[in-house]
Amino acid sequence: MIFFNEKANLLEDSIYEYELQDVKEPHLYRELFDYESIPKIAFDNRVVPVNMPEHIWITDTTFRDGQQSTSPFTVKQIVDLYKLMARLGGEKGLVRQSEFFIYSKKDREALRACQDTGLKFPEITTWIRANERDFELVKEAGVEETGILVSCSDYHIFKKMNLTRKQALDKYLGIVKSALACGIKPRCHFEDITRADFYGFVVPFAGELMRLSEESGIPIKIRMCDTMGFGVNFPGATLPRSVQGIVYGLHHFAHVPHELLEWHGHNDFYKVVTNASTAWLYGASAVNCSLLGIGERTGNCPLEAMAIEYASLRGTLDGMDLTAITEIADYFEREICYNVPPKTPFVGRAFNSTRAGIHADGMLKNEEIYNIFDTAKLLNRPARVSVNKTSGLAGIAFWINEYFKLPDEHKVEKQDPLVLGMKVHIDAEYEEGRNSSFGDDELVNLIYVIAPHRIRELEAFSL
């Protein structure tokens, strides 16, 4: 059938109809995944068009996939983080949903406590395996939507579940129909989609789901799960590893609307953020993330990264409060005792800190030279300089100005006697064998020693 695509302003051909290929032996893509070597990236040079949806948003899996990789959160911790997440997403709900486990008593207590906050966003959803017993828990939770695990690669269908593709399809459709019968919106998690037979199983299955959705009048979401991080965003890469190919194929061949497509990636090959952005660019409205990227193995896509990516792509915060990102990271370290690697973008204590003297000199003259954006304004995280043996006079001067929050008219220069005196003492320690940076408390104490008359003047500005 030929139809006119109003977004592309072109006539497009939509005659494709893919049927389930119920193979006898699993298709494991051994030419790509032989297991004894690094997975290969192949190209067929088929390029699909960029197709950014009108509306894009973020969904969260911190309390489901994320919590699987850390010590279990307390109910209070979940509620506190949920509130911070709501603040980050803003009134427009750019952090649209958050999914919860419902298997334990504590899981259900946390879910109810978050429901009791009365917050509109993130909408609370659940996650279950594809069986009737789990579905009873969903009905008791009183949520409008649940995720359902529907593994779609032959690795899972044949080797884990010992089923054929037809048996798996029938099993999955059965639990989806049960959800629809109760008025629950199903969100189907296509586990391991980047190792699945795209045209032999993924597209036919998605097509069946869209038919059920049309018949029932209830939207059925498809979460494209790059479970092992095999997805790549290189133009012309072959399926099943092509992120844009997967998104385009489900939208174009299975007729899944943008708003029902969601990407869920893992970071096994360092591609989790670029893959999520690619999913947005090529037609998925939602990308699934976790706070600080916590999750199985190498983790999920960091939610804070996609908040920044949203602002980069849209040119606006759309009501997001990015200062919540800093508070979330501080909360993880203070209340959960989670160690945030110091150089982690946006949340690490040293992400906007420099040690090099030449960089410190540039920042002393104009912070914009070596800081990515106004981190003090947007993240409530001022640029920092860590003082060590390479920081030089500029690094010491910048530290004084930033630590004591000195206004422009009172900022010290490199040749200030205080800066010169501190450098003499700092250089002497490194000459004696010191190999660590100076902490803030050490530097304050050093000022007390060499210039006690200056300390009151400096501290007056930081009060």
C-alpha positions as MATLAB code, in Angstrom:
seq = 'MIFFNEKANLLEDSIYEYELQDVKEPHLYRELFDYESIPKIAFDNRVVPVNMPEHIWITDTTFRDGQQSTSPFTVKQIVDLYKLMARLGGEKGLVRQSEFFIYSKKDREALRACQDTGLKFPEITTWIRANERDFELVKEAGVEETGILVSCSDYHIFKKMNLTRKQALDKYLGIVKSALACGIKPRCHFEDITRADFYGFVVPFAGELMRLSEESGIPIKIRMCDTMGFGVNFPGATLPRSVQGIVYGLHHFAHVPHELLEWHGHNDFYKVVTNASTAWLYGASAVNCSLLGIGERTGNCPLEAMAIEYASLRGTLDGMDLTAITEIADYFEREICYNVPPKTPFVGRAFNSTRAGIHADGMLKNEEIYNIFDTAKLLNRPARVSVNKTSGLAGIAFWINEYFKLPDEHKVEKQDPLVLGMKVHIDAEYEEGRNSSFGDDELVNLIYVIAPHRIRELEAFSL';
ca = [
       0.000    0.000    0.000;
       1.312    3.431   -0.937;
       0.613    6.249    1.505;
       1.698    9.869    1.918;
       4.006   10.453    4.868;
       3.139   13.963    6.069;
       6.300   14.233    8.140;
       8.617   13.310    5.270;
       6.348   14.837    2.582;
       6.918   11.753    0.449;
       4.897    8.844   -0.901;
       6.018    5.687    0.890;
       5.455    2.018    0.139;
       4.096   -0.076    2.999;
       3.466   -3.463    1.394;
       5.662   -5.390    3.781;
       4.012   -8.059    5.900;
       6.313  -10.285    7.924;
       5.197  -13.637    9.300;
       6.686  -15.637   12.141;
       9.461  -17.958   11.010;
       9.110  -20.940   13.330;
      12.567  -22.414   12.760;
      13.624  -25.777   14.123;
      17.114  -24.666   15.131;
      17.959  -21.390   16.890;
      19.473  -18.603   14.819;
      22.343  -17.388   17.001;
      24.149  -15.131   14.505;
      27.374  -17.026   15.006;
      29.057  -14.947   12.319;
      28.692  -11.991   14.726;
      28.647  -13.696   18.119;
      30.997  -16.677   18.143;
      31.583  -16.048   21.872;
      35.312  -16.835   21.715;
      36.131  -13.460   20.158;
      34.936   -9.872   20.440;
      31.457   -9.546   18.850;
      31.756   -8.304   15.287;
      30.063   -5.252   13.784;
      28.969   -5.909   10.202;
      27.626   -3.452    7.637;
      25.122   -3.797    4.800;
      25.126   -0.041    4.044;
      21.357    0.234    4.423;
      20.701    3.687    5.841;
      17.364    4.689    7.364;
      16.068    8.261    7.777;
      16.210   10.318   10.940;
      12.660   10.486   12.304;
      12.639   12.398   15.599;
       9.217   12.209   17.300;
       7.371   15.394   18.187;
       7.526   14.474   21.871;
      10.347   12.617   23.629;
      10.802   11.751   27.285;
      12.694    9.658   29.829;
      11.498    6.663   31.829;
      13.170    5.217   34.896;
      14.168    1.746   36.064;
      16.203    2.665   39.177;
      13.938    0.717   41.516;
      13.784   -2.326   39.213;
      16.835   -2.992   37.035;
      18.972   -0.490   38.936;
      18.264   -1.916   42.370;
      19.349   -5.374   41.196;
      22.954   -4.159   41.169;
      23.174   -2.469   44.584;
      22.310   -3.123   48.184;
      18.514   -3.007   48.467;
      17.097    0.466   49.062;
      14.961    1.141   52.102;
      11.400    2.349   51.588;
      12.416    5.840   52.733;
      15.316    5.937   50.285;
      13.037    4.952   47.403;
      10.510    7.646   48.316;
      13.223   10.301   48.687;
      14.768    9.441   45.320;
      11.336    9.280   43.694;
      10.611   12.835   44.869;
      13.977   14.075   43.580;
      13.293   12.377   40.258;
       9.936   14.135   40.052;
      11.645   17.472   40.677;
      14.220   16.756   38.003;
      11.537   15.925   35.427;
       9.537   19.067   36.116;
       5.830   19.751   35.669;
       5.813   18.455   32.092;
       6.894   15.045   33.338;
       9.993   14.648   31.208;
      10.838   11.822   33.602;
       7.550   10.212   32.637;
       7.466    6.850   34.439;
       9.277    4.793   37.048;
       8.955    1.024   37.321;
       8.919   -1.012   40.508;
       9.335   -4.622   41.532;
       6.287   -6.033   43.330;
       7.560   -9.415   44.525;
       8.443   -8.700   48.152;
       6.507   -7.040   50.940;
       9.033   -4.196   50.973;
       8.674   -3.715   47.199;
       4.940   -3.303   47.541;
       5.304   -1.012   50.564;
       7.662    1.256   48.616;
       5.284    1.337   45.657;
       2.366    2.338   47.874;
       4.447    4.990   49.663;
       5.352    6.588   46.336;
       1.720    6.427   45.233;
       0.796    8.215   48.452;
       2.984   11.205   47.508;
       0.271   12.151   45.020;
       2.840   13.153   42.401;
       1.611   12.971   38.818;
       5.068   12.194   37.450;
       6.850    9.878   37.290;
       3.874    7.570   36.775;
       4.353    4.397   38.796;
       4.430    1.178   36.800;
       5.474   -2.386   37.554;
       7.428   -5.219   35.953;
       6.537   -8.907   35.821;
       7.523  -12.111   34.113;
       5.161  -13.508   31.503;
       2.994  -15.704   33.726;
      -0.482  -15.500   35.250;
       0.722  -15.714   38.867;
       2.755  -12.526   38.505;
      -0.178  -10.789   36.860;
      -2.263  -11.197   39.999;
       0.292   -9.025   41.818;
      -0.180   -6.282   39.232;
      -3.928   -6.209   39.728;
      -3.442   -5.907   43.488;
      -0.976   -3.006   43.051;
      -3.575   -0.814   41.356;
      -1.310    0.474   38.574;
      -2.408    1.336   35.043;
       0.591   -0.169   33.243;
       2.980   -3.056   33.733;
       6.074   -4.241   31.996;
       6.062   -7.854   30.821;
       9.233   -9.792   30.070;
       9.004  -11.192   26.538;
      12.477  -12.437   25.615;
      12.832  -12.364   21.841;
      16.225  -13.805   20.873;
      16.701  -17.495   20.145;
      19.314  -17.520   22.907;
      16.451  -17.054   25.356;
      13.599  -18.786   23.507;
      15.495  -21.997   22.707;
      18.307  -22.133   25.263;
      16.703  -20.605   28.346;
      12.988  -21.344   28.031;
      13.267  -24.498   25.881;
      10.443  -23.303   23.634;
       9.956  -22.838   19.919;
       9.297  -19.394   18.522;
       5.633  -20.251   18.017;
       5.297  -21.484   21.597;
       6.996  -18.343   22.917;
       4.757  -16.122   20.798;
       1.603  -17.858   22.016;
       2.759  -17.652   25.647;
       3.506  -13.942   25.380;
       0.273  -13.100   23.589;
      -1.669  -14.977   26.262;
      -0.341  -12.859   29.127;
      -0.823   -9.667   27.091;
      -4.445  -10.617   26.460;
      -4.899  -11.166   30.199;
      -3.619   -7.651   30.853;
      -5.921   -6.192   28.220;
      -8.913   -8.061   29.645;
      -8.349   -6.253   32.953;
      -7.825   -2.881   31.322;
      -4.105   -2.880   32.162;
      -1.721   -1.319   29.634;
       0.996   -3.852   28.730;
       4.584   -2.740   28.153;
       6.346   -5.599   26.397;
      10.052   -5.857   27.166;
      11.674   -7.352   24.059;
      14.640   -8.776   25.934;
      17.884   -9.299   23.982;
      16.551   -7.601   20.844;
      20.072   -6.954   19.517;
      20.608  -10.724   19.104;
      17.095  -11.532   17.871;
      15.874  -12.506   14.400;
      14.360   -9.153   13.533;
      12.231  -10.111   10.540;
      11.661  -13.715   11.619;
      10.383  -13.002   15.147;
      10.581   -9.379   16.331;
       8.534   -7.700   13.579;
       5.855  -10.446   13.351;
       5.447  -10.401   17.141;
       5.233   -6.606   17.222;
       2.676   -6.715   14.423;
       0.482   -9.094   16.445;
       0.725   -6.750   19.422;
      -0.362   -3.787   17.332;
      -3.376   -5.766   16.085;
      -4.319   -6.569   19.675;
      -3.895   -2.907   20.576;
      -6.172   -1.805   17.752;
      -8.827   -4.378   18.662;
      -8.800   -3.540   22.375;
      -8.309    0.209   22.132;
      -5.529   -0.089   24.735;
      -1.994    1.033   23.852;
       0.666   -1.685   23.970;
       4.206   -0.360   24.388;
       7.312   -2.073   23.095;
      10.519   -1.665   25.058;
      13.497   -2.497   22.855;
      15.933   -4.059   25.318;
      19.604   -4.039   24.354;
      20.175   -6.448   27.206;
      23.845   -7.156   26.519;
      24.818   -3.760   25.123;
      25.401   -5.105   21.601;
      23.555   -2.212   19.938;
      25.546    0.131   17.661;
      24.528    3.405   16.052;
      26.899    3.394   13.075;
      25.201    4.278    9.767;
      24.801    1.197    7.602;
      25.374   -1.358   10.387;
      23.435   -4.597    9.950;
      20.580   -5.902   12.028;
      20.202   -7.139   14.671;
      22.820   -4.752   16.124;
      21.692   -1.535   14.402;
      19.835    0.711   16.857;
      18.347    2.915   14.161;
      17.462   -0.152   12.108;
      15.513   -1.650   15.012;
      13.627    1.558   15.768;
      12.877    2.306   12.113;
      11.860   -1.283   11.405;
       9.376   -1.495   14.261;
       7.847    1.845   13.337;
       7.780    1.281    9.576;
       7.171   -2.467    9.201;
       5.211   -3.259   12.389;
       3.465    0.155   12.460;
       4.334    0.842   16.095;
       3.628    4.536   16.862;
       6.520    6.643   18.174;
       4.904    7.080   21.581;
       4.756    3.292   22.067;
       8.464    2.747   21.350;
      10.966    2.807   24.212;
      14.700    2.036   24.194;
      16.414    0.273   27.103;
      20.181   -0.129   26.806;
      23.139   -1.435   28.777;
      26.685   -0.126   28.772;
      28.749   -3.269   28.171;
      30.528   -1.675   25.191;
      30.456    1.991   26.337;
      27.652    2.891   23.916;
      24.677    3.291   26.207;
      24.206    7.076   25.953;
      24.797    7.413   22.203;
      22.509    4.431   21.557;
      19.728    6.014   23.616;
      20.112    9.318   21.774;
      20.035    7.427   18.477;
      16.785    5.742   19.496;
      15.265    9.167   20.069;
      16.576   10.508   16.761;
      15.186    7.621   14.733;
      11.711    7.387   16.172;
      11.437    6.206   19.793;
       9.666    8.655   22.088;
      11.036    7.127   25.282;
      14.438    6.084   26.570;
      14.656    4.017   29.729;
      17.330    4.975   32.260;
      18.400    4.673   35.876;
      19.822    7.210   38.294;
      23.626    7.292   37.993;
      23.328    4.488   35.425;
      23.140    1.744   38.057;
      22.010   -1.649   36.803;
      23.023   -5.131   35.729;
      26.733   -5.611   34.944;
      27.947   -2.308   33.454;
      24.654   -0.599   34.173;
      21.840    1.179   32.365;
      21.770    4.532   30.621;
      22.321    7.274   33.242;
      19.111    9.236   33.648;
      21.017   12.447   34.327;
      22.903   12.014   31.045;
      19.673   11.880   29.060;
      18.309   14.934   30.868;
      21.339   16.841   29.570;
      20.942   15.178   26.158;
      17.309   16.280   26.026;
      18.333   19.879   26.605;
      21.040   19.546   23.940;
      18.639   18.172   21.322;
      15.673   20.406   22.120;
      17.510   23.593   23.074;
      15.464   23.974   26.245;
      15.147   22.463   29.710;
      11.341   22.371   29.296;
      10.914   22.858   33.025;
      13.509   20.328   34.211;
      15.356   21.219   37.422;
      18.896   20.002   36.822;
      20.037   20.984   40.318;
      18.186   17.845   41.452;
      20.935   15.855   39.696;
      23.517   17.134   42.188;
      21.221   16.376   45.116;
      20.576   12.861   43.788;
      24.318   12.149   43.585;
      24.883   13.597   47.063;
      22.000   11.486   48.401;
      23.458    8.299   46.944;
      26.794    8.976   48.627;
      25.465   10.276   51.939;
      22.408    8.080   52.579;
      23.063    4.945   50.529;
      26.874    4.882   50.892;
      27.191    4.452   47.132;
      30.568    5.502   45.775;
      30.128    7.780   42.755;
      33.405    7.652   40.773;
      34.772   11.207   41.062;
      35.224   11.758   37.328;
      31.702   10.633   36.350;
      30.167   13.309   34.077;
      27.709   15.697   35.799;
      27.663   13.856   39.153;
      31.261   13.012   40.130;
      32.929   15.354   42.589;
      35.742   16.038   40.121;
      33.791   16.139   36.848;
      34.310   19.908   36.490;
      37.529   20.098   38.452;
      40.943   20.673   36.917;
      44.426   19.944   38.226;
      46.537   21.224   35.350;
      48.090   24.630   35.940;
      47.528   25.761   32.360;
      43.822   24.941   32.645;
      43.594   26.677   36.007;
      45.212   29.748   34.473;
      42.566   29.788   31.759;
      39.733   29.374   34.258;
      41.178   32.147   36.417;
      40.900   34.489   33.429;
      37.526   33.195   32.229;
      35.810   30.102   33.619;
      34.100   29.444   30.288;
      37.417   28.508   28.697;
      37.645   25.171   30.535;
      34.159   24.516   31.936;
      31.552   22.742   29.777;
      28.676   25.107   30.739;
      27.651   27.167   33.749;
      27.668   24.204   36.119;
      27.090   26.467   39.120;
      23.837   27.786   37.645;
      22.480   24.615   36.044;
      23.708   21.918   38.435;
      24.534   23.929   41.561;
      28.059   22.560   41.135;
      30.684   25.334   40.687;
      33.824   24.595   38.698;
      36.695   23.499   40.906;
      40.473   23.311   40.894;
      42.247   20.553   42.806;
      45.537   21.870   44.127;
      48.527   19.614   43.531;
      52.099   19.964   42.297;
      51.001   20.963   38.776;
      48.333   23.522   39.727;
      50.713   26.481   39.893;
      49.850   29.957   41.102;
      46.732   30.073   38.940;
      45.328   26.920   40.507;
      45.852   28.224   44.033;
      44.293   31.586   43.187;
      41.284   29.927   41.542;
      40.816   27.654   44.563;
      40.774   30.639   46.941;
      38.267   32.535   44.799;
      35.942   29.558   44.391;
      36.186   28.115   47.899;
      35.521   31.434   49.631;
      33.011   32.573   46.957;
      34.809   35.856   46.447;
      32.988   38.467   44.321;
      34.787   39.745   41.246;
      36.030   42.928   42.886;
      37.671   40.953   45.699;
      39.117   38.010   43.780;
      42.812   37.355   44.306;
      45.331   37.287   41.467;
      48.276   34.980   40.886;
      50.751   37.475   42.330;
      48.818   38.059   45.535;
      51.204   37.594   48.517;
      48.854   34.969   49.966;
      48.988   32.919   46.768;
      52.792   33.244   46.553;
      53.174   32.189   50.192;
      50.911   29.172   49.813;
      52.794   28.000   46.729;
      56.098   28.014   48.623;
      54.671   25.688   51.275;
      52.887   23.466   48.716;
      56.018   23.092   46.556;
      58.054   22.207   49.644;
      55.725   19.320   50.516;
      55.984   17.853   47.022;
      59.756   18.195   47.135;
      59.672   16.092   50.305;
      57.800   13.291   48.509;
      54.100   14.087   48.824;
      52.070   12.576   45.935;
      48.439   13.414   46.793;
      46.335   16.498   46.142;
      45.638   19.006   48.896;
      42.204   18.848   50.469;
      40.115   21.903   51.216;
      40.690   21.643   54.968;
      44.456   21.453   54.467;
      44.482   24.588   52.349;
      42.347   26.504   54.841;
      44.701   25.471   57.642;
      47.654   26.583   55.516;
      46.134   30.076   55.255;
      45.721   30.141   59.030;
      49.448   29.363   59.361;
      50.919   31.786   56.819;
      48.356   34.625   56.784;
      46.043   34.497   59.820;
      45.092   38.128   59.272;
      43.549   37.233   55.871;
      41.357   34.370   56.963;
      38.610   36.494   58.581;
      38.430   38.668   55.490;
      38.067   35.635   53.202;
      35.574   33.788   55.418;
      33.308   36.834   55.550;
      32.406   36.273   51.889;
      31.561   32.583   52.293;
      29.102   33.053   55.139;
];
